[in-house]
Amino acid sequence: MSVLNAISSKEAIELEYKYGAHNYHPLPVVLQRGEGVFVWDVEGKKYYDFLSAYSSVNQGHCHPKIVNAMIEQAQKLTLTSRAFHNDQLGAYEEFITSYFGYDKVLPMNTGAEAVETALKISRRWGYEVKGIPENKGKIIVCENNFHGRTTTIISFSNDPVARKNFGPYTEGFIKIPYDDVDALEDILKTHDDIAGFLVEPMQGEAGVYVPAEDYLIKTKALCAQYNVLFIADEVQTGIARTGRLLASCGNCSCPQKDCSESPDVKPDVLILGKALSGGVYPVSAVLANNSIMDVITPGSHGSTFGGNPIAAAVAVAALEVIKDDELTENADRLGKLFRAQLNQYIATSSIVKLVRGKGLLNAIVINDTEDSDTACNICLKLRDNGLLAKPTHGNIIRFAPPLVMTEDQLLECVGIIVQTLKSFEV
């Protein structure tokens, strides 16, 4: 282990390339330590983290309360499987259902697992409650979605990189344009075999695309009208990231003082992951009320690690930190400041078209084509200047720092971003 700790960035990257599958193309930086909003590479250089492990580290790197919860539980009991009860799971289930205002939770490990779980719940509900003929139930999804990379999920993706040569694909999904209420209504009017509508309140991987303010309200109303489950994938947007406890539901036990800007929407099925763990241990969950969740019976779904004692302890601590540290409010306030500062620069910029987002989930659109390397080169320069971010969809750069960031830190980061961008101005 001492040898591994002493290797250089170049050596670490070469080891990954030689012995690891090439399913990622990371920014060439090798991180060794993290604390709060900062990470350090193996050579000791310090960076602002502006990706937060794709919004998994909302509470900041190595938050002591979350880490201590993991350590304390790991020293007592790590895993029983669900063949037996453990003393942490029930307390966690009571805590999270109360926190988000649902009757029941089904605990899993990863975001993709949670999405798969939500799809299974929705289909079984469609057959056993709504009365759709067996094996005829369909789920409506949105174009440019990102819900994971399992075989079922890529079956309704339109990302060629995620799909190509992984078929045959799973049937039973209808794709419609995102942020298009009429398209959803057209399908619901002409199909009586729809079990659910799976949607991201904001499309993060697609480039932090924010829908119209009334989109979620109207689509939820349509789902209620046609007896279809509204399934919100909040794996990335949930847990305070967008300046709300949930991007889809502003009134669900939200610690934010003023939820007047939040859409009055409560998903029928809520999917959580990433920051539910505080970034220290894989935890995901699907929440729903009894009328939906009761279709799950013994043997119909499960996971050896889902609901394990460490995950339960970690998730409770992670959610407590969100409230105790007022991270929802901080994300809302700093997000508005971030976009205001960037817009001042963009007004006279030739390299950036716009900034968009909510809370501390934001993106800038580079004035270049999607197949260009400009955004990637900007991220490399940002790295050199002490800030880590990654491009998505070619010409878009996502900015999502930990929610524990202070105003002074944010303004320092805006300065780094602006100065970096200026070096690319024509």
Secondary structure, DSSP 8 states (H G I E B T S, - for coil): -HHHHH--HHHHHHHHHHHS-------S--EEEEEBTEEEETT--EEEESSHHHHT-TT-BT-HHHHHHHHHHHTT-----TTS--TTHHHHHHHHHHHHT-SEEEEESSHHHHHHHHHHHHHHHIIIII---TT--EEEEETT-----SHHHHHT---HHHHTT--S----EEEE-TT-HHHHHHHHHH-S-EEEEEE-SSBTTTTSB---TTHHHHHHHHHHHTT-EEEEE-TTTTTTTTSSSSSS-TTSS---S--TTS-----SEEEE-GGGGTTSS--EEEEE-HHHHTT--TTSS--SSTT-HHHHHHHHHHHHHHHHTTHHHHHHHHHHHHHHHHHHHHTT-SSEEEEEEETTEEEEEESS-TT-SHHHHHHHHHHHTTEE-EEETTTEEEE---TT--HHHHHHHHHHHHHHHHTT--
